[in-house]
Amino acid sequence: MNINLKKLNFSRRTFIKNFLALAGVSSIGTALTSCSRKSSKNIKIGLMLPYTGTYAKLGKAIENGFKMALAKNGELDPESIDFYQVDDESNPAKAVDNANKLIVKDKVDILIGTVHSGVVMGMLKIARNSDALMLIPNAGAGAATGSQCAKNIFRTSFTNWQPTYPLGKILMEKGHKKAIFITWKYAAGSEARAGFEEGYIKFGGELINTLYVPFPNVEFQALLTKISAVKPDAVVCFFAGGGAVKFVKDYAASGLKDKIPLFGSGFLTEGVLPAQGAAAEGLMTTLHYADSLQNETNKSFRTKYYEKYGKLADVYAVQGYDTGLVLSQSLNKVDGDFKDRSGMIRAIEGMSVDSPRGQWTMSKAHNPIQNIYLRQVINNDNKVLKTAWDALEDPATGCGLI
Ligand code: BEZ
């Protein structure tokens, strides 16, 4: 289902003025004169995100963070951009049609999306052969910055491999030598599992079984019974959004939480802690963000996000925010001339981003090189215990850009 198309027409001049202002350019008059001569059109930004289903809150947090970065310091008039929005429903079967609508019919300059790895694969089919600049604010499908990487495709989030690769080392440090992995059966779950297994084997662990449920099912009972029978040293999982709430609650209710420690890719406890309540207390996860990171950018970001949206920021809001930063920094480099695609691409390649997650840089394959943190849920908050891996770069297997 496509949700209502929001089309807001405002002048390119206002847009450029505000982008340059937020990017800290002081000689606006000069810059404006030269930019306004280049084109009279507004920038068109397509947001293809889930607004319904198990990932609905993730999509909204990304949009909030993205718009917050554009409006940084209150200087960007949001009405100076043409926004085109599509609810992708986390449905891979509709991904190509939805991306076609935004890129071919609406002719967006910038395509932002999405959350679900299967959906992003459909988007890539259209975006790779287009002139649009695509920024991926979540979906971790390895291929997007691996075998399917392309000049005009950048990711501001992670690959599914990144958060779980360091987790094997953590389990071994804690003496958990045999583990079971449980996840949804789709690219994000399979790739998170593969990342975990690679790191776990390297440090001497053994993944004894993987249990799958179809996405987005949340019937976990039969699998929890299996885990209880096998009695591994630890259970590791990938779930996110609404499914993560149900899994964490079911795991605790089954009595397993006190017997077999549960670990996860950090999405397990992102944006869902109030709903998970006591069931999440004590869980350890690895991710490229944590609420309690003490850098100034994070502290100020969390305060401003709460003031603006009345909600606590999570990793999805951070990724949306960073997407907005990447876009505004690249526009600044081309003096607001968003038709200068190759100039924008050059600006993003090798970009360093001052993010709430800590400073990260864009790899040659167009994916963040970033720290992965070990976190624990303490008093309903994702607290950092330590940096599990410094500046982790995805291997980007098969990417022709490297
Ligand atoms: C994915 O499908 O890539 C994904 C979805 C939610 C959280 C993390 C990854």
Boltz pocket constraint, residues with backbone or C-beta under 6 A from the ligand:
constraints:
  - pocket:
      binder: B
      contacts: [[A, 115], [A, 116], [A, 117], [A, 118], [A, 138], [A, 139], [A, 140], [A, 141], [A, 160], [A, 188], [A, 240], [A, 267]]
      max_distance: 6.0
